[in-house]
Amino acid sequence: MAYATLTDLQAAKSDTILKQLCEVTTLTPVPAAITAALAKADAVIDSYASKVYVTPVSPVPALLTAIAVDLALVALFGRNSQRQTPEDNEKSHQESIDLLKKIAAGDIEIPGATAKTSNFAGAPHVKAVAYPDGYDAPRCGEQTLGPLATHY
């Protein structure tokens, strides 16, 4: 599911600019460059949002559409190394990334999004197990009592 469409991009930039960015004479059918930029924006959004929400988010809230437009426009400007991304688009892009970081951290909620749940909610997470000197780590299917076993 796309978070933004060609129509959303057209609301942000004129058809003339979009055609120049895509190096096409018409926007019908949707140029591959726009499809790729929108797909890239979706992937970036999902990479952040998936930390706390089920993705793709549906229905798409206006916040994610605005972020997708900002990300896609910068991707389109970046296609041509001789065309510099306008400062206002760079600023919007950075603000969008900052918002995505806040979403991933749980500081900003996405309206209508389904929060991820875990089967291990509240369970402690064990990253490593250290065995004291003299104790061997048990092998699969084996119980080890270590040096205590010699005292019985």
N, C-alpha and C positions, 0 to 999 in steps of 0.2 A: 504494500500500500504506500502510495506516495504522500509525503507530508505537504508537498506543494505541487502546483501544476504550471503549465505554460501561462495560463490566465493570471496566476499569482505573480509570475515574473513580469508579465506585461503591465501589471498594476504598479510595479516598482520601477521599471525602465521602459522606455519607448520601444516600439517594434523596430525602429531604425537602428537603435543601439544593439538590440538583441540579434538582429540580422548581421550586423557588423561583427559582433562577437563570435557568431557561428559561421561567418563567412558564407552566408546563403542569401538568396534573393527573396525567399518566402519562408514563412513560418508554418506553412501547411504542406505536407505533414510536419509534425514536430521534428525539428532537426535532431540528429543523433547527439550532437554536442549538448543540447539542452537535456535530453533524456539522460545522458551520462552525468551531467552536473547535478541533476535532481536525484539520481540514484546515489551519487557520492554523498550528497547532503543527508539523504535518508540513512545511509550507513553510519555517518558520523553521529547523527542524532541517536540512533539505536545503540551505538557503542557507549554512549553516556547514560541514556535513559534505562538501558537494560540492567544497570546496576541496582535499580530500585523498582522498576516497572516491567510488566510483561510488554514486550515489543513485538510487532509494531503497535503503537498506541492507536486505538480506534474507539470512538470517532476522533478525528484529528482536531485538537484544540488550536485556536488562532495563534497561541504562543509558538507552537511547533511549526506552523506554516510560516510565520515571520522568520524564525530561525532558519528554516530550510531555504527560504528565498535569499537571505543574507549569505548563507554558505554556497548556494548554487551560483549566485552572481559573482562571487570572488573566484569560484572555480572557472567560470566562463571568461572572466578577465585574465585569469592565469594561463589560458590556452595559448595566448600570443605574447611572447616575451617582449615584443616591441610596444605593446599597449600596457600602460601603467594602470593599476587598479586605482580608481578615484579614492581620495582620502575618506570621504563619507562612507564608502563601501568597506574600506579597511576597518574603520572604527566600528561599524555595525557588525562586521564579522567578528571582531575581538569581543564585543559585547555579547554576541551570541555564544561564543565559546565560553565566556565567563558564566553565562546563564546555564549552559549545559553542565559545567563543573558543579554549580550549585545544585542543579537537579540531581546529579549523580551522588552528591554528598547528602542529599535529603533536605537541603535548606530551602528549596523551592519545590512546591508540589505542582504536578501537571494535572489540571482539572480534568476529571473524568477518566483518568488513567487507572488501570488495575495494578495495585501494588503486588510485588512479588512476595510469595510466601515460601517458607522453608519448612521442611520436615524436622529440622533441627533447631527451631526457634528457641533461643535461650540456652541451648546446650553449649558447654564450653568447647572451644576448638583446640585440639591438641596438635601442635606443630612438630614436636619431637619428643622422644622418650629417652631419658638418660638413665642408665643402670649404674648403681654404685659399684665401686671396685669390688671384685670378687663375685659379682653376679653376671651370669651370661644372659644375653637376650634370648627369650624362648624362640624356638623354631616352630614353624607351622605345625599345629597338632600336638605340641609337646609342652608339658608344664615343667618349669624350672624353679627349684627352690634355692638354688645357689648354695653357698657355704652352710646354710642352715640344715640342709639335708644330711650332712655328715655328723651332726650332733644328736641324731635320733637313734 
